[in-house]
């Protein structure tokens, strides 16, 4: 979820405390907004995994202060990313340097997530992103894949990651049930490579989405079922992007869990 005003109250009202909550970090709101929301949610007894954007961390002193603050409120899981800032705030230009420094500093972080890119990264080749993931593996405990609407691309990417020798469990990033126009705006903004072609080449599908008014992730999960069932894929679960539509996402999650296994 995004750290915006009032979102903590909505989490308390809509989300069970057994659900681990990921809090994003952005250059527009800054890392302080992420930390403050983490403090609010942990005080309400939620397990929280904040995004730590390397490009928002000034230096090791700043990183030490962040980790100390997280440790004090009981956070033991962080998701390390490069971040979207055009220019680094200091010495960390990417997630590899950040997770290396985190490992040296310690502070009781038990789980460290790193990002995976099923779609082509706008600035880095597919081979390079997988190689970087391999380099970060000794400092991490899980991978979260970036949002992708094409199950075939996700399945291919998982195979490529495993072929490279990366064995960390993968949590597949999926969108929750959100308004179709909103999803298409997000997909167009972040989608490059395969997803851009998916958006351009599936006019019939997108027309049906717009007619329904809301996208449901069920079909994406169903298309991923063979990969989910493959032990070699080592799928750890799903990372659901709520886009702060918490009530709708939680209703969908409960309904999905009530369905009998196929």
C-alpha positions as CSV (number, residue, x, y, z in Angstrom):
1,X,0.0,0.0,0.0
2,X,1.0,3.6,-0.5
3,X,1.7,5.7,2.7
4,X,-1.0,8.4,2.3
5,X,-3.0,10.3,4.9
6,X,-5.6,8.1,6.8
7,X,-4.5,4.8,5.3
8,X,-3.5,3.3,8.7
9,X,-7.0,3.7,10.0
10,X,-8.3,1.9,6.8
11,X,-5.8,-0.9,7.3
12,X,-7.0,-1.4,10.9
13,X,-10.7,-1.4,9.7
14,X,-10.3,-3.7,6.7
15,X,-7.2,-6.0,7.0
16,X,-6.8,-8.9,9.5
17,X,-3.6,-8.6,11.6
18,X,-2.4,-12.0,10.3
19,X,-1.8,-10.5,6.9
20,X,1.7,-9.1,6.4
21,X,1.5,-5.6,5.0
22,X,4.0,-4.1,2.6
23,X,4.4,-0.3,2.6
24,X,5.9,1.3,-0.5
25,X,8.5,4.0,-0.6
26,X,8.5,6.8,-3.2
27,X,10.7,9.8,-4.0
28,X,7.7,12.1,-3.9
29,X,6.7,11.2,-0.3
30,X,10.1,10.2,0.9
31,X,11.2,7.4,3.2
32,X,9.9,9.2,6.3
33,X,6.3,8.6,5.2
34,X,7.0,4.9,4.9
35,X,8.6,4.7,8.4
36,X,5.8,6.7,10.0
37,X,3.2,4.4,8.5
38,X,5.2,1.3,9.7
39,X,5.2,2.8,13.2
40,X,1.4,3.3,13.1
41,X,0.7,-0.3,11.8
42,X,3.1,-2.1,14.2
43,X,1.5,-0.3,17.1
44,X,-1.8,-1.8,15.9
45,X,-0.1,-5.3,15.9
46,X,0.4,-5.7,12.2
47,X,3.4,-7.4,10.7
48,X,5.0,-4.9,8.3
49,X,7.5,-5.2,5.5
50,X,8.6,-1.7,4.4
51,X,10.1,-0.9,1.0
52,X,13.6,0.5,1.5
53,X,14.6,2.4,-1.6
54,X,18.3,2.6,-2.0
55,X,18.3,5.9,-3.8
56,X,16.5,7.6,-0.8
57,X,19.2,6.5,1.7
58,X,21.9,9.1,2.1
59,X,24.7,7.0,3.6
60,X,25.5,4.3,6.1
61,X,24.7,6.6,9.0
62,X,21.2,7.2,7.6
63,X,20.8,3.5,6.9
64,X,21.8,2.7,10.5
65,X,19.2,5.1,11.8
66,X,16.5,3.6,9.6
67,X,17.4,0.0,10.7
68,X,17.5,1.0,14.4
69,X,14.1,2.6,14.1
70,X,12.6,-0.4,12.4
71,X,14.2,-2.8,14.9
72,X,12.7,-0.7,17.8
73,X,9.2,-1.1,16.5
74,X,9.6,-4.8,15.8
75,X,10.0,-4.9,12.0
76,X,12.1,-7.9,10.9
77,X,11.3,-8.0,7.2
78,X,12.3,-5.4,4.6
79,X,12.0,-5.2,0.8
80,X,15.1,-3.7,-0.7
81,X,14.7,-1.9,-4.0
82,X,16.7,0.6,-6.0
83,X,13.8,3.1,-6.1
84,X,12.5,5.5,-8.7
85,X,14.4,8.6,-7.8
86,X,16.2,10.0,-10.8
87,X,19.3,10.8,-8.7
88,X,20.5,8.9,-5.6
89,X,20.4,10.9,-2.3
90,X,23.9,9.6,-1.5
91,X,26.1,6.6,-1.8
92,X,23.5,3.9,-2.7
93,X,22.6,3.9,-6.3
94,X,21.1,0.4,-6.3
95,X,19.7,-2.4,-4.2
96,X,22.9,-4.6,-4.3
97,X,24.9,-2.0,-2.4
98,X,22.0,-1.5,0.0
99,X,21.6,-5.1,0.9
100,X,25.3,-5.6,1.2
101,X,25.5,-2.7,3.7
102,X,22.4,-4.0,5.6
103,X,24.1,-7.4,6.0
104,X,27.2,-5.7,7.5
105,X,25.1,-3.5,9.9
106,X,22.8,-6.3,11.0
107,X,20.1,-4.9,13.4
108,X,18.1,-8.1,13.6
109,X,16.5,-8.1,10.1
110,X,15.5,-11.7,9.5
111,X,14.0,-11.5,6.0
112,X,15.1,-9.3,3.1
113,X,13.1,-9.3,-0.1
114,X,14.5,-8.3,-3.5
115,X,12.8,-7.4,-6.7
116,X,12.4,-9.5,-9.8
117,X,11.4,-8.3,-13.3
118,X,9.3,-10.7,-15.4
119,X,9.0,-7.9,-18.0
120,X,11.9,-6.2,-19.5
121,X,13.4,-3.5,-17.3
122,X,13.3,0.0,-19.0
123,X,17.1,0.5,-18.5
124,X,18.6,-3.0,-17.9
125,X,18.6,-6.1,-20.0
126,X,16.8,-9.3,-18.9
127,X,20.1,-11.2,-18.6
128,X,21.5,-8.4,-16.4
129,X,18.5,-8.2,-14.0
130,X,18.7,-12.0,-13.5
131,X,22.4,-11.8,-12.9
132,X,22.0,-8.9,-10.4
133,X,19.4,-11.1,-8.6
134,X,22.0,-13.9,-8.4
135,X,24.5,-11.4,-7.0
136,X,21.9,-10.3,-4.3
137,X,20.9,-13.8,-3.4
138,X,23.4,-14.3,-0.5
139,X,21.9,-11.2,1.2
140,X,18.2,-12.0,0.6
141,X,15.6,-14.5,1.7
142,X,12.9,-14.1,-1.0
143,X,12.0,-12.5,-4.3
144,X,8.9,-10.4,-5.2
145,X,8.2,-10.2,-8.9
146,X,7.1,-6.9,-10.3
147,X,3.5,-6.6,-11.5
148,X,2.9,-8.4,-14.8
149,X,-0.4,-9.2,-16.5
150,X,0.9,-11.9,-18.8
151,X,1.0,-15.4,-17.1
152,X,3.1,-16.7,-20.0
153,X,5.8,-14.1,-19.4
154,X,5.8,-14.8,-15.6
155,X,6.2,-18.5,-16.2
156,X,9.0,-18.0,-18.6
157,X,10.8,-15.7,-16.2
158,X,10.5,-18.1,-13.3
159,X,12.1,-20.7,-15.4
160,X,14.9,-18.4,-16.4
161,X,15.6,-17.4,-12.8
162,X,15.8,-21.1,-11.7
163,X,18.0,-21.9,-14.7
164,X,20.4,-19.2,-13.6
165,X,20.7,-21.0,-10.2
166,X,18.7,-18.5,-8.0
167,X,16.8,-20.7,-5.5
168,X,15.1,-18.1,-3.3
169,X,11.3,-18.5,-3.0
170,X,9.4,-16.3,-5.4
171,X,6.3,-14.3,-4.4
172,X,4.4,-13.5,-7.6
173,X,3.2,-9.9,-7.8
174,X,-0.4,-9.6,-8.9
175,X,-2.8,-6.7,-9.0
176,X,-5.8,-6.9,-6.6
177,X,-9.3,-6.3,-8.0
178,X,-9.2,-2.7,-9.1
179,X,-10.9,-0.5,-11.5
180,X,-10.0,-1.4,-15.1
181,X,-9.1,2.0,-16.2
182,X,-6.9,2.5,-13.2
183,X,-5.1,-0.8,-13.9
184,X,-4.6,0.1,-17.6
185,X,-3.1,3.4,-16.6
186,X,-0.7,1.7,-14.2
187,X,0.1,-1.1,-16.7
188,X,0.9,1.5,-19.4
189,X,3.0,3.6,-17.1
190,X,5.1,0.7,-15.7
191,X,4.8,-1.8,-18.5
192,X,7.6,-2.1,-20.9
193,X,8.5,-4.8,-23.4
194,X,6.1,-7.7,-23.1
195,X,3.4,-5.8,-21.1
196,X,3.3,-2.9,-23.5
197,X,2.7,-5.3,-26.3
198,X,0.1,-7.1,-24.2
199,X,-1.8,-3.8,-23.6
200,X,-1.6,-3.0,-27.3
201,X,-2.4,-6.5,-28.6
202,X,-5.3,-7.5,-26.5
203,X,-8.0,-5.0,-27.5
204,X,-10.8,-7.6,-27.0
205,X,-9.7,-8.4,-23.5
206,X,-9.2,-4.8,-22.6
207,X,-12.6,-3.9,-24.0
208,X,-14.2,-6.6,-21.8
209,X,-12.3,-5.2,-18.8
210,X,-13.6,-1.7,-19.4
211,X,-17.2,-3.0,-19.9
212,X,-17.0,-4.9,-16.6
213,X,-15.4,-1.9,-14.9
214,X,-13.2,-3.9,-12.7
215,X,-10.2,-6.3,-13.2
216,X,-10.2,-9.5,-11.2
217,X,-6.9,-11.4,-10.7
218,X,-8.6,-14.8,-10.6
219,X,-7.9,-15.6,-14.3
220,X,-4.3,-14.7,-13.9
221,X,-3.9,-17.0,-11.0
222,X,-5.7,-19.8,-12.9
223,X,-3.3,-19.4,-15.9
224,X,-0.4,-19.6,-13.4
225,X,-1.7,-22.8,-11.8
226,X,0.8,-25.2,-13.6
227,X,3.7,-23.2,-12.4
228,X,2.3,-22.9,-8.9
229,X,2.0,-26.6,-8.7
230,X,5.6,-27.2,-9.8
231,X,7.9,-27.8,-6.8
232,X,10.9,-26.8,-8.8
233,X,9.4,-23.3,-9.3
234,X,9.5,-22.8,-5.5
235,X,6.6,-20.3,-5.4
236,X,6.3,-18.7,-2.0
237,X,2.9,-17.1,-2.5
238,X,1.4,-13.9,-3.9
239,X,2.3,-10.3,-3.3
240,X,-1.0,-8.5,-3.9
241,X,-0.8,-4.9,-5.1
242,X,-3.9,-3.3,-3.5
243,X,-3.3,0.3,-4.8
244,X,-4.9,1.2,-1.5
245,X,-8.2,-0.4,-2.4
246,X,-8.2,-2.4,0.8
247,X,-11.8,-3.3,1.4
248,X,-12.3,-4.6,-2.2
249,X,-9.0,-6.6,-2.0
250,X,-9.9,-8.1,1.3
251,X,-13.4,-9.1,0.1
252,X,-11.8,-10.8,-2.9
253,X,-9.2,-12.6,-0.8
254,X,-11.9,-14.0,1.5
255,X,-14.1,-15.1,-1.4
256,X,-11.1,-16.8,-3.1
257,X,-10.2,-18.7,0.1
258,X,-13.7,-20.0,0.4
259,X,-13.7,-21.6,-3.0
260,X,-13.0,-25.4,-3.0
261,X,-9.7,-26.4,-4.4
262,X,-9.8,-27.4,-8.0
